[in-house]
Amino acid sequence: MKAKWYEKKRVYIPLSIVLGLLGFDILYGTLSAKKDDEEFNPEYYSHKNAPMFRKKQASEK
């Protein structure tokens, strides 16, 4: 019985590499958009509309 084209390893290996690079690019793009005067907002996970980054306080610079 011959395997279908989508059941072969030579399809899944390049596909997994491409999807992995795409995920890494999105992560890198998100973190590279962070400015130097911003920090991670710890309230991001507890509040629905909280931004991921917030401006640093004047005393923390």
C-alpha positions as CSV (number, residue, x, y, z in Angstrom):
1,M,0.0,0.0,0.0
2,K,1.4,3.3,-1.1
3,A,1.4,6.2,1.4
4,K,-0.4,9.4,0.4
5,W,1.6,12.5,-0.2
6,Y,0.5,14.1,3.1
7,E,1.5,11.0,5.1
8,K,5.2,11.1,4.2
9,K,7.9,12.5,6.4
10,R,9.4,14.6,3.6
11,V,6.2,16.7,3.8
12,Y,6.1,17.1,7.6
13,I,9.7,17.9,8.3
14,P,9.9,21.0,6.1
15,L,6.4,22.0,7.1
16,S,7.3,21.8,10.8
17,I,10.5,23.9,10.2
18,V,8.6,26.6,8.3
19,L,5.8,26.8,11.0
20,G,8.5,26.9,13.7
21,L,10.3,29.8,12.0
22,L,7.0,31.6,11.5
23,G,6.2,31.3,15.2
24,F,9.7,32.5,16.2
25,D,9.4,35.5,13.8
26,I,6.1,36.5,15.4
27,L,7.6,36.3,18.9
28,Y,10.7,38.2,17.8
29,G,8.5,40.9,16.1
30,T,6.4,41.3,19.2
31,L,9.4,41.7,21.5
32,S,11.3,43.9,19.1
33,A,8.4,46.4,19.1
34,K,9.0,47.0,22.8
35,K,10.5,50.4,23.4
36,D,13.4,51.1,25.9
37,D,11.1,53.1,28.2
38,E,8.6,50.2,28.5
39,E,8.5,47.3,30.8
40,F,6.3,44.1,31.1
41,N,3.0,44.8,32.8
42,P,2.4,42.1,35.5
43,E,-1.4,42.9,35.4
44,Y,-1.5,41.7,31.7
45,Y,-2.6,38.2,32.8
46,S,-5.1,39.3,35.5
47,H,-7.0,42.1,33.7
48,K,-8.8,41.6,30.4
49,N,-7.9,44.9,28.7
50,A,-4.5,45.5,30.3
51,P,-1.7,46.2,27.7
52,M,1.3,43.8,27.6
53,F,3.9,46.6,28.1
54,R,3.6,49.8,30.2
55,K,5.7,52.9,30.6
56,K,8.4,52.8,33.2
57,Q,7.9,54.9,36.3
58,A,10.2,57.9,36.6
59,S,11.9,56.5,39.7
60,E,12.7,53.2,37.9
61,K,14.7,54.8,35.0
